[in-house]
């Protein structure tokens, strides 16, 4: 499902114009991104958490040149779904 699909679905279910829904969805995504950049986690009860994880420094190998490189510690965004969300997906996924 793409962002356009989400906008269409929300517009169809709520009767709100697509342009308004698109602005709202984009504002939501911008707010989540800005919060994570500021180091603040975002918690949505019943859905999940957008969190910032710290990756430790590690040593990696460049196989083609047979050299080692150091990958410095860094932060990455991550999503952790809520237990109710996970259970609903486990129980209801259509194959």
Secondary structure as GFF3:
##gff-version 3
##sequence-region A 1 95
A	DSSP	alpha_helix	3	14	.	.	.	ID=ss1
A	DSSP	alpha_helix	18	37	.	.	.	ID=ss2
A	DSSP	beta_strand	42	44	.	.	.	ID=ss3
A	DSSP	beta_strand	48	55	.	.	.	ID=ss4
A	DSSP	beta_strand	58	62	.	.	.	ID=ss5
A	DSSP	beta_strand	67	71	.	.	.	ID=ss6
A	DSSP	beta_strand	74	81	.	.	.	ID=ss7
A	DSSP	alpha_helix	83	92	.	.	.	ID=ss8
###
